[in-house]
Amino acid sequence: MKKNIDLATIKRFILANALKGNVMLMLHPSNFEKLVNAGKKKVKSLRVAGVNIIADNNNEVKENEIDVLEINLA
């Protein structure tokens, strides 16, 4: 059974992993599209609990997975 990635899943993931604004979450494009289509307007990125969420445009993230990218804020 595949895991559905919705806003609640993202929030739980952020809390469970104690993520802060120094990371970004990258989702498979289909998961990202489902997430943004649940909202009322089209967006290219999301921000949940201070963490940016983007779609993977390089085919690195498998469907129904969440990848954590560290950001160098230098």
PDB file of N, CA, C, O and CB in Angstrom:
ATOM      1  N   MET A   1       0.848  -1.187   0.000  1.00  0.00           N
ATOM      2  CA  MET A   1       0.000   0.000   0.000  1.00  0.00           C
ATOM      3  C   MET A   1       0.884   1.238   0.000  1.00  0.00           C
ATOM      4  O   MET A   1       1.813   1.344   0.801  1.00  0.00           O
ATOM      5  CB  MET A   1      -0.959   0.005   1.223  1.00  0.00           C
ATOM      6  N   LYS A   2       0.599   2.161  -0.887  1.00  0.00           N
ATOM      7  CA  LYS A   2       1.401   3.375  -0.986  1.00  0.00           C
ATOM      8  C   LYS A   2       0.922   4.424   0.001  1.00  0.00           C
ATOM      9  O   LYS A   2      -0.268   4.546   0.291  1.00  0.00           O
ATOM     10  CB  LYS A   2       1.358   3.930  -2.405  1.00  0.00           C
ATOM     11  N   LYS A   3       1.884   5.173   0.504  1.00  0.00           N
ATOM     12  CA  LYS A   3       1.595   6.243   1.443  1.00  0.00           C
ATOM     13  C   LYS A   3       1.144   7.480   0.673  1.00  0.00           C
ATOM     14  O   LYS A   3       1.769   7.861  -0.318  1.00  0.00           O
ATOM     15  CB  LYS A   3       2.831   6.559   2.320  1.00  0.00           C
ATOM     16  N   ASN A   4       0.071   8.101   1.122  1.00  0.00           N
ATOM     17  CA  ASN A   4      -0.411   9.331   0.526  1.00  0.00           C
ATOM     18  C   ASN A   4       0.310  10.499   1.188  1.00  0.00           C
ATOM     19  O   ASN A   4       0.313  10.612   2.414  1.00  0.00           O
ATOM     20  CB  ASN A   4      -1.955   9.462   0.673  1.00  0.00           C
ATOM     21  N   ILE A   5       0.916  11.362   0.389  1.00  0.00           N
ATOM     22  CA  ILE A   5       1.597  12.527   0.943  1.00  0.00           C
ATOM     23  C   ILE A   5       0.651  13.711   0.836  1.00  0.00           C
ATOM     24  O   ILE A   5       0.412  14.238  -0.250  1.00  0.00           O
ATOM     25  CB  ILE A   5       2.950  12.811   0.205  1.00  0.00           C
ATOM     26  N   ASP A   6       0.119  14.122   1.979  1.00  0.00           N
ATOM     27  CA  ASP A   6      -0.749  15.290   2.040  1.00  0.00           C
ATOM     28  C   ASP A   6      -0.143  16.284   3.026  1.00  0.00           C
ATOM     29  O   ASP A   6       0.939  16.052   3.564  1.00  0.00           O
ATOM     30  CB  ASP A   6      -2.205  14.896   2.456  1.00  0.00           C
ATOM     31  N   LEU A   7      -0.839  17.382   3.259  1.00  0.00           N
ATOM     32  CA  LEU A   7      -0.323  18.421   4.145  1.00  0.00           C
ATOM     33  C   LEU A   7      -0.084  17.895   5.555  1.00  0.00           C
ATOM     34  O   LEU A   7       0.911  18.252   6.187  1.00  0.00           O
ATOM     35  CB  LEU A   7      -1.285  19.595   4.190  1.00  0.00           C
ATOM     36  N   ALA A   8      -0.975  17.059   6.050  1.00  0.00           N
ATOM     37  CA  ALA A   8      -0.805  16.485   7.392  1.00  0.00           C
ATOM     38  C   ALA A   8       0.439  15.600   7.451  1.00  0.00           C
ATOM     39  O   ALA A   8       1.161  15.612   8.447  1.00  0.00           O
ATOM     40  CB  ALA A   8      -2.053  15.672   7.794  1.00  0.00           C
ATOM     41  N   THR A   9       0.691  14.835   6.391  1.00  0.00           N
ATOM     42  CA  THR A   9       1.883  13.987   6.329  1.00  0.00           C
ATOM     43  C   THR A   9       3.141  14.840   6.377  1.00  0.00           C
ATOM     44  O   THR A   9       4.093  14.513   7.085  1.00  0.00           O
ATOM     45  CB  THR A   9       1.874  13.122   5.054  1.00  0.00           C
ATOM     46  N   ILE A  10       3.145  15.936   5.622  1.00  0.00           N
ATOM     47  CA  ILE A  10       4.292  16.847   5.600  1.00  0.00           C
ATOM     48  C   ILE A  10       4.528  17.429   6.989  1.00  0.00           C
ATOM     49  O   ILE A  10       5.662  17.455   7.468  1.00  0.00           O
ATOM     50  CB  ILE A  10       4.070  17.981   4.572  1.00  0.00           C
ATOM     51  N   LYS A  11       3.467  17.895   7.634  1.00  0.00           N
ATOM     52  CA  LYS A  11       3.605  18.483   8.974  1.00  0.00           C
ATOM     53  C   LYS A  11       4.150  17.464   9.967  1.00  0.00           C
ATOM     54  O   LYS A  11       5.035  17.784  10.760  1.00  0.00           O
ATOM     55  CB  LYS A  11       2.254  19.022   9.467  1.00  0.00           C
ATOM     56  N   ARG A  12       3.628  16.240   9.932  1.00  0.00           N
ATOM     57  CA  ARG A  12       4.127  15.187  10.830  1.00  0.00           C
ATOM     58  C   ARG A  12       5.595  14.881  10.552  1.00  0.00           C
ATOM     59  O   ARG A  12       6.376  14.679  11.483  1.00  0.00           O
ATOM     60  CB  ARG A  12       3.286  13.905  10.679  1.00  0.00           C
ATOM     61  N   PHE A  13       5.968  14.846   9.289  1.00  0.00           N
ATOM     62  CA  PHE A  13       7.351  14.572   8.906  1.00  0.00           C
ATOM     63  C   PHE A  13       8.279  15.661   9.438  1.00  0.00           C
ATOM     64  O   PHE A  13       9.351  15.363   9.964  1.00  0.00           O
ATOM     65  CB  PHE A  13       7.476  14.463   7.374  1.00  0.00           C
ATOM     66  N   ILE A  14       7.872  16.916   9.302  1.00  0.00           N
ATOM     67  CA  ILE A  14       8.681  18.039   9.790  1.00  0.00           C
ATOM     68  C   ILE A  14       8.841  17.956  11.298  1.00  0.00           C
ATOM     69  O   ILE A  14       9.947  18.118  11.814  1.00  0.00           O
ATOM     70  CB  ILE A  14       8.042  19.386   9.396  1.00  0.00           C
ATOM     71  N   LEU A  15       7.753  17.706  12.007  1.00  0.00           N
ATOM     72  CA  LEU A  15       7.819  17.611  13.470  1.00  0.00           C
ATOM     73  C   LEU A  15       8.615  16.395  13.927  1.00  0.00           C
ATOM     74  O   LEU A  15       9.438  16.504  14.836  1.00  0.00           O
ATOM     75  CB  LEU A  15       6.415  17.554  14.057  1.00  0.00           C
ATOM     76  N   ALA A  16       8.387  15.256  13.321  1.00  0.00           N
ATOM     77  CA  ALA A  16       9.068  14.019  13.730  1.00  0.00           C
ATOM     78  C   ALA A  16      10.573  14.102  13.523  1.00  0.00           C
ATOM     79  O   ALA A  16      11.339  13.482  14.260  1.00  0.00           O
ATOM     80  CB  ALA A  16       8.512  12.831  12.956  1.00  0.00           C
ATOM     81  N   ASN A  17      10.999  14.869  12.521  1.00  0.00           N
ATOM     82  CA  ASN A  17      12.420  14.987  12.217  1.00  0.00           C
ATOM     83  C   ASN A  17      13.018  16.299  12.712  1.00  0.00           C
ATOM     84  O   ASN A  17      14.170  16.610  12.411  1.00  0.00           O
ATOM     85  CB  ASN A  17      12.637  14.861  10.732  1.00  0.00           C
ATOM     86  N   ALA A  18      12.234  17.077  13.477  1.00  0.00           N
ATOM     87  CA  ALA A  18      12.677  18.358  14.049  1.00  0.00           C
ATOM     88  C   ALA A  18      13.360  19.234  12.994  1.00  0.00           C
ATOM     89  O   ALA A  18      14.445  19.768  13.225  1.00  0.00           O
ATOM     90  CB  ALA A  18      13.639  18.112  15.230  1.00  0.00           C
ATOM     91  N   LEU A  19      12.712  19.372  11.838  1.00  0.00           N
ATOM     92  CA  LEU A  19      13.290  20.149  10.753  1.00  0.00           C
ATOM     93  C   LEU A  19      13.052  21.634  10.967  1.00  0.00           C
ATOM     94  O   LEU A  19      12.022  22.043  11.501  1.00  0.00           O
ATOM     95  CB  LEU A  19      12.711  19.709   9.413  1.00  0.00           C
ATOM     96  N   LYS A  20      14.010  22.423  10.546  1.00  0.00           N
ATOM     97  CA  LYS A  20      13.937  23.884  10.646  1.00  0.00           C
ATOM     98  C   LYS A  20      14.062  24.479   9.248  1.00  0.00           C
ATOM     99  O   LYS A  20      14.032  23.757   8.251  1.00  0.00           O
ATOM    100  CB  LYS A  20      15.053  24.445  11.591  1.00  0.00           C
ATOM    101  N   GLY A  21      14.203  25.791   9.185  1.00  0.00           N
ATOM    102  CA  GLY A  21      14.281  26.498   7.916  1.00  0.00           C
ATOM    103  C   GLY A  21      15.572  26.305   7.150  1.00  0.00           C
ATOM    104  O   GLY A  21      15.735  26.880   6.074  1.00  0.00           O
ATOM    105  N   ASN A  22      16.511  25.499   7.680  1.00  0.00           N
ATOM    106  CA  ASN A  22      17.773  25.276   6.971  1.00  0.00           C
ATOM    107  C   ASN A  22      17.709  24.059   6.046  1.00  0.00           C
ATOM    108  O   ASN A  22      18.739  23.576   5.576  1.00  0.00           O
ATOM    109  CB  ASN A  22      18.908  25.100   7.972  1.00  0.00           C
ATOM    110  N   VAL A  23      16.503  23.570   5.789  1.00  0.00           N
ATOM    111  CA  VAL A  23      16.311  22.447   4.871  1.00  0.00           C
ATOM    112  C   VAL A  23      15.149  22.745   3.930  1.00  0.00           C
ATOM    113  O   VAL A  23      14.331  23.630   4.179  1.00  0.00           O
ATOM    114  CB  VAL A  23      16.055  21.133   5.651  1.00  0.00           C
ATOM    115  N   MET A  24      15.104  21.988   2.856  1.00  0.00           N
ATOM    116  CA  MET A  24      13.961  22.005   1.946  1.00  0.00           C
ATOM    117  C   MET A  24      13.518  20.568   1.769  1.00  0.00           C
ATOM    118  O   MET A  24      14.334  19.650   1.844  1.00  0.00           O
ATOM    119  CB  MET A  24      14.315  22.674   0.564  1.00  0.00           C
ATOM    120  N   LEU A  25      12.247  20.370   1.539  1.00  0.00           N
ATOM    121  CA  LEU A  25      11.733  19.042   1.240  1.00  0.00           C
ATOM    122  C   LEU A  25      11.463  18.968  -0.251  1.00  0.00           C
ATOM    123  O   LEU A  25      10.883  19.885  -0.834  1.00  0.00           O
ATOM    124  CB  LEU A  25      10.446  18.728   2.064  1.00  0.00           C
ATOM    125  N   MET A  26      11.882  17.880  -0.861  1.00  0.00           N
ATOM    126  CA  MET A  26      11.664  17.698  -2.287  1.00  0.00           C
ATOM    127  C   MET A  26      10.785  16.469  -2.483  1.00  0.00           C
ATOM    128  O   MET A  26      11.043  15.405  -1.920  1.00  0.00           O
ATOM    129  CB  MET A  26      13.015  17.555  -3.053  1.00  0.00           C
ATOM    130  N   LEU A  27       9.748  16.636  -3.290  1.00  0.00           N
ATOM    131  CA  LEU A  27       8.787  15.567  -3.554  1.00  0.00           C
ATOM    132  C   LEU A  27       8.812  15.182  -5.026  1.00  0.00           C
ATOM    133  O   LEU A  27       9.188  15.981  -5.884  1.00  0.00           O
ATOM    134  CB  LEU A  27       7.370  15.998  -3.140  1.00  0.00           C
ATOM    135  N   HIS A  28       8.413  13.964  -5.303  1.00  0.00           N
ATOM    136  CA  HIS A  28       8.209  13.524  -6.681  1.00  0.00           C
ATOM    137  C   HIS A  28       7.183  14.475  -7.307  1.00  0.00           C
ATOM    138  O   HIS A  28       6.236  14.875  -6.630  1.00  0.00           O
ATOM    139  CB  HIS A  28       7.722  12.011  -6.748  1.00  0.00           C
ATOM    140  N   PRO A  29       7.348  14.846  -8.580  1.00  0.00           N
ATOM    141  CA  PRO A  29       6.421  15.798  -9.197  1.00  0.00           C
ATOM    142  C   PRO A  29       4.939  15.436  -9.051  1.00  0.00           C
ATOM    143  O   PRO A  29       4.113  16.328  -8.859  1.00  0.00           O
ATOM    144  CB  PRO A  29       6.744  15.923 -10.645  1.00  0.00           C
ATOM    145  N   SER A  30       4.587  14.158  -9.139  1.00  0.00           N
ATOM    146  CA  SER A  30       3.167  13.795  -9.016  1.00  0.00           C
ATOM    147  C   SER A  30       2.657  14.033  -7.597  1.00  0.00           C
ATOM    148  O   SER A  30       1.520  14.469  -7.416  1.00  0.00           O
ATOM    149  CB  SER A  30       2.953  12.321  -9.409  1.00  0.00           C
ATOM    150  N   ASN A  31       3.486  13.751  -6.589  1.00  0.00           N
ATOM    151  CA  ASN A  31       3.083  14.020  -5.210  1.00  0.00           C
ATOM    152  C   ASN A  31       2.964  15.519  -4.960  1.00  0.00           C
ATOM    153  O   ASN A  31       2.051  15.971  -4.269  1.00  0.00           O
ATOM    154  CB  ASN A  31       4.083  13.399  -4.229  1.00  0.00           C
ATOM    155  N   PHE A  32       3.900  16.291  -5.530  1.00  0.00           N
ATOM    156  CA  PHE A  32       3.857  17.744  -5.370  1.00  0.00           C
ATOM    157  C   PHE A  32       2.600  18.305  -6.019  1.00  0.00           C
ATOM    158  O   PHE A  32       1.918  19.143  -5.429  1.00  0.00           O
ATOM    159  CB  PHE A  32       5.115  18.399  -5.978  1.00  0.00           C
ATOM    160  N   GLU A  33       2.287  17.848  -7.231  1.00  0.00           N
ATOM    161  CA  GLU A  33       1.090  18.326  -7.929  1.00  0.00           C
ATOM    162  C   GLU A  33      -0.181  18.022  -7.142  1.00  0.00           C
ATOM    163  O   GLU A  33      -1.065  18.873  -7.040  1.00  0.00           O
ATOM    164  CB  GLU A  33       1.002  17.695  -9.316  1.00  0.00           C
ATOM    165  N   LYS A  34      -0.278  16.821  -6.588  1.00  0.00           N
ATOM    166  CA  LYS A  34      -1.453  16.473  -5.780  1.00  0.00           C
ATOM    167  C   LYS A  34      -1.569  17.388  -4.572  1.00  0.00           C
ATOM    168  O   LYS A  34      -2.668  17.792  -4.193  1.00  0.00           O
ATOM    169  CB  LYS A  34      -1.381  15.008  -5.323  1.00  0.00           C
ATOM    170  N   LEU A  35      -0.432  17.711  -3.971  1.00  0.00           N
ATOM    171  CA  LEU A  35      -0.424  18.570  -2.789  1.00  0.00           C
ATOM    172  C   LEU A  35      -0.876  19.987  -3.137  1.00  0.00           C
ATOM    173  O   LEU A  35      -1.716  20.556  -2.440  1.00  0.00           O
ATOM    174  CB  LEU A  35       0.975  18.602  -2.162  1.00  0.00           C
ATOM    175  N   VAL A  36      -0.328  20.556  -4.205  1.00  0.00           N
ATOM    176  CA  VAL A  36      -0.704  21.930  -4.555  1.00  0.00           C
ATOM    177  C   VAL A  36      -2.100  21.998  -5.160  1.00  0.00           C
ATOM    178  O   VAL A  36      -2.780  23.014  -5.016  1.00  0.00           O
ATOM    179  CB  VAL A  36       0.307  22.520  -5.529  1.00  0.00           C
ATOM    180  N   ASN A  37      -2.539  20.944  -5.832  1.00  0.00           N
ATOM    181  CA  ASN A  37      -3.891  20.949  -6.398  1.00  0.00           C
ATOM    182  C   ASN A  37      -4.960  20.875  -5.326  1.00  0.00           C
ATOM    183  O   ASN A  37      -6.119  21.204  -5.581  1.00  0.00           O
ATOM    184  CB  ASN A  37      -4.060  19.794  -7.360  1.00  0.00           C
ATOM    185  N   ALA A  38      -4.585  20.448  -4.130  1.00  0.00           N
ATOM    186  CA  ALA A  38      -5.532  20.430  -3.014  1.00  0.00           C
ATOM    187  C   ALA A  38      -5.842  21.856  -2.559  1.00  0.00           C
ATOM    188  O   ALA A  38      -6.865  22.101  -1.921  1.00  0.00           O
ATOM    189  CB  ALA A  38      -4.972  19.599  -1.837  1.00  0.00           C
ATOM    190  N   GLY A  39      -4.945  22.798  -2.892  1.00  0.00           N
ATOM    191  CA  GLY A  39      -5.152  24.203  -2.541  1.00  0.00           C
ATOM    192  C   GLY A  39      -6.007  24.895  -3.585  1.00  0.00           C
ATOM    193  O   GLY A  39      -6.437  24.286  -4.564  1.00  0.00           O
ATOM    194  N   LYS A  40      -6.244  26.172  -3.360  1.00  0.00           N
ATOM    195  CA  LYS A  40      -7.136  26.919  -4.241  1.00  0.00           C
ATOM    196  C   LYS A  40      -6.421  27.599  -5.407  1.00  0.00           C
ATOM    197  O   LYS A  40      -7.053  27.901  -6.419  1.00  0.00           O
ATOM    198  CB  LYS A  40      -7.872  27.950  -3.445  1.00  0.00           C
ATOM    199  N   LYS A  41      -5.106  27.848  -5.285  1.00  0.00           N
ATOM    200  CA  LYS A  41      -4.407  28.520  -6.374  1.00  0.00           C
ATOM    201  C   LYS A  41      -3.134  27.768  -6.740  1.00  0.00           C
ATOM    202  O   LYS A  41      -2.562  27.052  -5.918  1.00  0.00           O
ATOM    203  CB  LYS A  41      -4.079  29.967  -5.991  1.00  0.00           C
ATOM    204  N   LYS A  42      -2.698  27.940  -7.987  1.00  0.00           N
ATOM    205  CA  LYS A  42      -1.501  27.276  -8.488  1.00  0.00           C
ATOM    206  C   LYS A  42      -0.259  27.911  -7.873  1.00  0.00           C
ATOM    207  O   LYS A  42      -0.136  29.134  -7.814  1.00  0.00           O
ATOM    208  CB  LYS A  42      -1.440  27.347 -10.029  1.00  0.00           C
ATOM    209  N   VAL A  43       0.643  27.077  -7.425  1.00  0.00           N
ATOM    210  CA  VAL A  43       1.908  27.557  -6.873  1.00  0.00           C
ATOM    211  C   VAL A  43       3.040  26.687  -7.396  1.00  0.00           C
ATOM    212  O   VAL A  43       2.822  25.556  -7.830  1.00  0.00           O
ATOM    213  CB  VAL A  43       1.880  27.550  -5.319  1.00  0.00           C
ATOM    214  N   LYS A  44       4.263  27.233  -7.348  1.00  0.00           N
ATOM    215  CA  LYS A  44       5.440  26.472  -7.761  1.00  0.00           C
ATOM    216  C   LYS A  44       6.190  25.913  -6.565  1.00  0.00           C
ATOM    217  O   LYS A  44       6.987  24.986  -6.704  1.00  0.00           O
ATOM    218  CB  LYS A  44       6.367  27.342  -8.591  1.00  0.00           C
ATOM    219  N   SER A  45       5.935  26.480  -5.384  1.00  0.00           N
ATOM    220  CA  SER A  45       6.559  25.964  -4.168  1.00  0.00           C
ATOM    221  C   SER A  45       5.614  26.211  -3.003  1.00  0.00           C
ATOM    222  O   SER A  45       4.712  27.046  -3.076  1.00  0.00           O
ATOM    223  CB  SER A  45       7.950  26.630  -3.912  1.00  0.00           C
ATOM    224  N   LEU A  46       5.837  25.479  -1.944  1.00  0.00           N
ATOM    225  CA  LEU A  46       5.033  25.610  -0.730  1.00  0.00           C
ATOM    226  C   LEU A  46       5.962  25.857   0.440  1.00  0.00           C
ATOM    227  O   LEU A  46       7.155  25.561   0.370  1.00  0.00           O
ATOM    228  CB  LEU A  46       4.159  24.346  -0.487  1.00  0.00           C
ATOM    229  N   ARG A  47       5.417  26.398   1.510  1.00  0.00           N
ATOM    230  CA  ARG A  47       6.174  26.573   2.745  1.00  0.00           C
ATOM    231  C   ARG A  47       5.273  26.089   3.874  1.00  0.00           C
ATOM    232  O   ARG A  47       4.178  26.617   4.069  1.00  0.00           O
ATOM    233  CB  ARG A  47       6.628  28.079   2.958  1.00  0.00           C
ATOM    234  N   VAL A  48       5.734  25.085   4.616  1.00  0.00           N
ATOM    235  CA  VAL A  48       4.977  24.504   5.721  1.00  0.00           C
ATOM    236  C   VAL A  48       5.862  24.532   6.953  1.00  0.00           C
ATOM    237  O   VAL A  48       6.964  23.983   6.942  1.00  0.00           O
ATOM    238  CB  VAL A  48       4.505  23.045   5.395  1.00  0.00           C
ATOM    239  N   ALA A  49       5.389  25.165   8.012  1.00  0.00           N
ATOM    240  CA  ALA A  49       6.128  25.245   9.280  1.00  0.00           C
ATOM    241  C   ALA A  49       7.548  25.758   9.066  1.00  0.00           C
ATOM    242  O   ALA A  49       8.485  25.277   9.704  1.00  0.00           O
ATOM    243  CB  ALA A  49       6.169  23.873   9.962  1.00  0.00           C
ATOM    244  N   GLY A  50       7.710  26.728   8.176  1.00  0.00           N
ATOM    245  CA  GLY A  50       9.016  27.330   7.931  1.00  0.00           C
ATOM    246  C   GLY A  50       9.924  26.537   7.011  1.00  0.00           C
ATOM    247  O   GLY A  50      11.079  26.916   6.815  1.00  0.00           O
ATOM    248  N   VAL A  51       9.430  25.442   6.442  1.00  0.00           N
ATOM    249  CA  VAL A  51      10.238  24.593   5.562  1.00  0.00           C
ATOM    250  C   VAL A  51       9.664  24.663   4.147  1.00  0.00           C
ATOM    251  O   VAL A  51       8.477  24.414   3.936  1.00  0.00           O
ATOM    252  CB  VAL A  51      10.271  23.113   6.079  1.00  0.00           C
ATOM    253  N   ASN A  52      10.519  25.003   3.183  1.00  0.00           N
ATOM    254  CA  ASN A  52      10.092  25.052   1.784  1.00  0.00           C
ATOM    255  C   ASN A  52       9.937  23.649   1.224  1.00  0.00           C
ATOM    256  O   ASN A  52      10.694  22.739   1.561  1.00  0.00           O
ATOM    257  CB  ASN A  52      11.092  25.850   0.939  1.00  0.00           C
ATOM    258  N   ILE A  53       8.943  23.495   0.364  1.00  0.00           N
ATOM    259  CA  ILE A  53       8.678  22.216  -0.289  1.00  0.00           C
ATOM    260  C   ILE A  53       8.662  22.463  -1.789  1.00  0.00           C
ATOM    261  O   ILE A  53       7.938  23.330  -2.278  1.00  0.00           O
ATOM    262  CB  ILE A  53       7.324  21.581   0.202  1.00  0.00           C
ATOM    263  N   ILE A  54       9.462  21.697  -2.512  1.00  0.00           N
ATOM    264  CA  ILE A  54       9.570  21.874  -3.956  1.00  0.00           C
ATOM    265  C   ILE A  54       9.371  20.537  -4.664  1.00  0.00           C
ATOM    266  O   ILE A  54       9.473  19.471  -4.056  1.00  0.00           O
ATOM    267  CB  ILE A  54      10.937  22.486  -4.330  1.00  0.00           C
ATOM    268  N   ALA A  55       9.090  20.618  -5.951  1.00  0.00           N
ATOM    269  CA  ALA A  55       8.990  19.412  -6.780  1.00  0.00           C
ATOM    270  C   ALA A  55      10.378  19.044  -7.283  1.00  0.00           C
ATOM    271  O   ALA A  55      11.201  19.923  -7.539  1.00  0.00           O
ATOM    272  CB  ALA A  55       8.007  19.626  -7.977  1.00  0.00           C
ATOM    273  N   ASP A  56      10.638  17.767  -7.423  1.00  0.00           N
ATOM    274  CA  ASP A  56      11.891  17.259  -7.971  1.00  0.00           C
ATOM    275  C   ASP A  56      11.794  17.286  -9.487  1.00  0.00           C
ATOM    276  O   ASP A  56      10.997  16.555 -10.076  1.00  0.00           O
ATOM    277  CB  ASP A  56      12.199  15.819  -7.454  1.00  0.00           C
ATOM    278  N   ASN A  57      12.599  18.121 -10.115  1.00  0.00           N
ATOM    279  CA  ASN A  57      12.591  18.212 -11.574  1.00  0.00           C
ATOM    280  C   ASN A  57      13.704  17.390 -12.210  1.00  0.00           C
ATOM    281  O   ASN A  57      13.875  17.410 -13.429  1.00  0.00           O
ATOM    282  CB  ASN A  57      12.718  19.657 -12.004  1.00  0.00           C
ATOM    283  N   ASN A  58      14.466  16.662 -11.380  1.00  0.00           N
ATOM    284  CA  ASN A  58      15.601  15.886 -11.886  1.00  0.00           C
ATOM    285  C   ASN A  58      15.405  14.379 -11.757  1.00  0.00           C
ATOM    286  O   ASN A  58      16.350  13.613 -11.946  1.00  0.00           O
ATOM    287  CB  ASN A  58      16.854  16.287 -11.157  1.00  0.00           C
ATOM    288  N   ASN A  59      14.199  13.953 -11.440  1.00  0.00           N
ATOM    289  CA  ASN A  59      13.876  12.522 -11.292  1.00  0.00           C
ATOM    290  C   ASN A  59      14.765  11.806 -10.283  1.00  0.00           C
ATOM    291  O   ASN A  59      15.202  10.681 -10.524  1.00  0.00           O
ATOM    292  CB  ASN A  59      13.992  11.829 -12.631  1.00  0.00           C
ATOM    293  N   GLU A  60      15.035  12.460  -9.153  1.00  0.00           N
ATOM    294  CA  GLU A  60      15.854  11.861  -8.102  1.00  0.00           C
ATOM    295  C   GLU A  60      15.010  11.259  -6.981  1.00  0.00           C
ATOM    296  O   GLU A  60      15.454  10.337  -6.297  1.00  0.00           O
ATOM    297  CB  GLU A  60      16.800  12.899  -7.529  1.00  0.00           C
ATOM    298  N   VAL A  61      13.798  11.774  -6.789  1.00  0.00           N
ATOM    299  CA  VAL A  61      12.941  11.324  -5.695  1.00  0.00           C
ATOM    300  C   VAL A  61      11.882  10.373  -6.244  1.00  0.00           C
ATOM    301  O   VAL A  61      11.197  10.687  -7.218  1.00  0.00           O
ATOM    302  CB  VAL A  61      12.277  12.531  -4.974  1.00  0.00           C
ATOM    303  N   LYS A  62      11.756   9.225  -5.618  1.00  0.00           N
ATOM    304  CA  LYS A  62      10.738   8.258  -6.031  1.00  0.00           C
ATOM    305  C   LYS A  62       9.367   8.726  -5.564  1.00  0.00           C
ATOM    306  O   LYS A  62       9.249   9.489  -4.605  1.00  0.00           O
ATOM    307  CB  LYS A  62      11.051   6.849  -5.469  1.00  0.00           C
ATOM    308  N   GLU A  63       8.348   8.263  -6.249  1.00  0.00           N
ATOM    309  CA  GLU A  63       6.983   8.617  -5.870  1.00  0.00           C
ATOM    310  C   GLU A  63       6.707   8.145  -4.443  1.00  0.00           C
ATOM    311  O   GLU A  63       7.129   7.059  -4.046  1.00  0.00           O
ATOM    312  CB  GLU A  63       5.958   7.998  -6.857  1.00  0.00           C
ATOM    313  N   ASN A  64       6.000   8.970  -3.683  1.00  0.00           N
ATOM    314  CA  ASN A  64       5.614   8.727  -2.289  1.00  0.00           C
ATOM    315  C   ASN A  64       6.787   8.731  -1.321  1.00  0.00           C
ATOM    316  O   ASN A  64       6.694   8.166  -0.231  1.00  0.00           O
ATOM    317  CB  ASN A  64       4.900   7.415  -2.186  1.00  0.00           C
ATOM    318  N   GLU A  65       7.893   9.364  -1.708  1.00  0.00           N
ATOM    319  CA  GLU A  65       9.024   9.567  -0.806  1.00  0.00           C
ATOM    320  C   GLU A  65       9.228  11.057  -0.590  1.00  0.00           C
ATOM    321  O   GLU A  65       8.832  11.880  -1.416  1.00  0.00           O
ATOM    322  CB  GLU A  65      10.314   8.912  -1.368  1.00  0.00           C
ATOM    323  N   ILE A  66       9.850  11.387   0.527  1.00  0.00           N
ATOM    324  CA  ILE A  66      10.186  12.771   0.846  1.00  0.00           C
ATOM    325  C   ILE A  66      11.697  12.835   0.994  1.00  0.00           C
ATOM    326  O   ILE A  66      12.281  12.078   1.770  1.00  0.00           O
ATOM    327  CB  ILE A  66       9.454  13.269   2.153  1.00  0.00           C
ATOM    328  N   ASP A  67      12.334  13.736   0.253  1.00  0.00           N
ATOM    329  CA  ASP A  67      13.779  13.909   0.331  1.00  0.00           C
ATOM    330  C   ASP A  67      14.068  15.211   1.069  1.00  0.00           C
ATOM    331  O   ASP A  67      13.421  16.227   0.818  1.00  0.00           O
ATOM    332  CB  ASP A  67      14.429  13.913  -1.092  1.00  0.00           C
ATOM    333  N   VAL A  68      15.032  15.180   1.973  1.00  0.00           N
ATOM    334  CA  VAL A  68      15.418  16.358   2.741  1.00  0.00           C
ATOM    335  C   VAL A  68      16.707  16.908   2.156  1.00  0.00           C
ATOM    336  O   VAL A  68      17.709  16.199   2.062  1.00  0.00           O
ATOM    337  CB  VAL A  68      15.588  16.021   4.256  1.00  0.00           C
ATOM    338  N   LEU A  69      16.678  18.178   1.761  1.00  0.00           N
ATOM    339  CA  LEU A  69      17.854  18.850   1.221  1.00  0.00           C
ATOM    340  C   LEU A  69      18.332  19.893   2.215  1.00  0.00           C
ATOM    341  O   LEU A  69      17.554  20.752   2.632  1.00  0.00           O
ATOM    342  CB  LEU A  69      17.546  19.500  -0.152  1.00  0.00           C
ATOM    343  N   GLU A  70      19.599  19.831   2.601  1.00  0.00           N
ATOM    344  CA  GLU A  70      20.140  20.851   3.495  1.00  0.00           C
ATOM    345  C   GLU A  70      20.504  22.075   2.679  1.00  0.00           C
ATOM    346  O   GLU A  70      21.004  21.969   1.560  1.00  0.00           O
ATOM    347  CB  GLU A  70      21.373  20.321   4.275  1.00  0.00           C
ATOM    348  N   ILE A  71      20.246  23.242   3.258  1.00  0.00           N
ATOM    349  CA  ILE A  71      20.508  24.508   2.588  1.00  0.00           C
ATOM    350  C   ILE A  71      21.651  25.202   3.305  1.00  0.00           C
ATOM    351  O   ILE A  71      21.650  25.311   4.532  1.00  0.00           O
ATOM    352  CB  ILE A  71      19.238  25.408   2.557  1.00  0.00           C
ATOM    353  N   ASN A  72      22.621  25.667   2.542  1.00  0.00           N
ATOM    354  CA  ASN A  72      23.725  26.432   3.108  1.00  0.00           C
ATOM    355  C   ASN A  72      23.326  27.901   3.094  1.00  0.00           C
ATOM    356  O   ASN A  72      23.249  28.518   2.031  1.00  0.00           O
ATOM    357  CB  ASN A  72      25.059  26.196   2.315  1.00  0.00           C
ATOM    358  N   LEU A  73      23.075  28.453   4.261  1.00  0.00           N
ATOM    359  CA  LEU A  73      22.623  29.844   4.368  1.00  0.00           C
ATOM    360  C   LEU A  73      23.796  30.780   4.629  1.00  0.00           C
ATOM    361  O   LEU A  73      23.753  31.588   5.557  1.00  0.00           O
ATOM    362  CB  LEU A  73      21.578  29.985   5.486  1.00  0.00           C
ATOM    363  N   ALA A  74      24.835  30.677   3.821  1.00  0.00           N
ATOM    364  CA  ALA A  74      26.037  31.499   4.012  1.00  0.00           C
ATOM    365  C   ALA A  74      25.881  32.855   3.388  1.00  0.00           C
ATOM    366  O   ALA A  74      26.798  33.674   3.455  1.00  0.00           O
ATOM    367  CB  ALA A  74      27.253  30.814   3.434  1.00  0.00           C
TER     368      ALA A  74
END
